Amino acid sequence: MRRQFVLDDRSEKLLDHLAAARAGNRSFVVREAIALYASLEDRLGEIEAQPGFRRMMRQTAADIDAGRVVTHSQVKKLAHHSPRQSARHSPRKTR
């Protein structure tokens, strides 16, 4: 079955690059990509259906609604002042 679709420049370059390793078969790459995407969607559906995941998402939503959040800039400050972080970036001693 033939289908026609439009790709942006980046996607077309990626498709050509991936197809090169498959004897230039662009259709094969598209079929592989669709199958992989469908597999990922199925797996995400399984994860999202798990009771523990659903509980975690409800708790996360409740935390956000209640203002129990940390901003990105606060996380950066905490990471910058973390003992592990500073030890990792301290100059090495030479012998």
DACOR-V932702 format. One record per residue. N is the residue number from 1. PHI is phi in radians with two decimals (* if undefined). Layout:
N & PHI
N & PHI
This chain:
1 & *
2 & -1.65
3 & -2.32
4 & -2.17
5 & -2.58
6 & -1.88
7 & -2.01
8 & -1.36
9 & -1.01
10 & -1.09
11 & -1.12
12 & -1.14
13 & -1.11
14 & -1.10
15 & -1.05
16 & -1.09
17 & -1.10
18 & -1.17
19 & -1.20
20 & -1.00
21 & -1.39
22 & -2.18
23 & 1.00
24 & 1.32
25 & -1.45
26 & -1.15
27 & -1.08
28 & -1.10
29 & -1.10
30 & -1.10
31 & -1.09
32 & -1.05
33 & -1.11
34 & -1.13
35 & -1.12
36 & -1.14
37 & -1.08
38 & -1.10
39 & -1.11
40 & -1.12
41 & -1.08
42 & -1.07
43 & -1.13
44 & -1.08
45 & -1.06
46 & -1.11
47 & -1.10
48 & -1.16
49 & -1.46
50 & -1.22
51 & -0.98
52 & -1.10
53 & -1.16
54 & -1.10
55 & -1.06
56 & -1.06
57 & -1.18
58 & -1.13
59 & -1.13
60 & -1.07
61 & -1.08
62 & -1.13
63 & -1.10
64 & -1.13
65 & -1.04
66 & -1.48
67 & 1.44
68 & -1.51
69 & -2.35
70 & -2.17
71 & -1.29
72 & -1.06
73 & -1.15
74 & -1.16
75 & -1.11
76 & -1.06
77 & -1.12
78 & -1.08
79 & -1.16
80 & -1.15
81 & -1.67
82 & -1.21
83 & -1.02
84 & -1.10
85 & -1.10
86 & -1.19
87 & -1.15
88 & -1.21
89 & -1.77
90 & -1.33
91 & -1.10
92 & -1.36
93 & -1.42
94 & -1.84
95 & -1.67
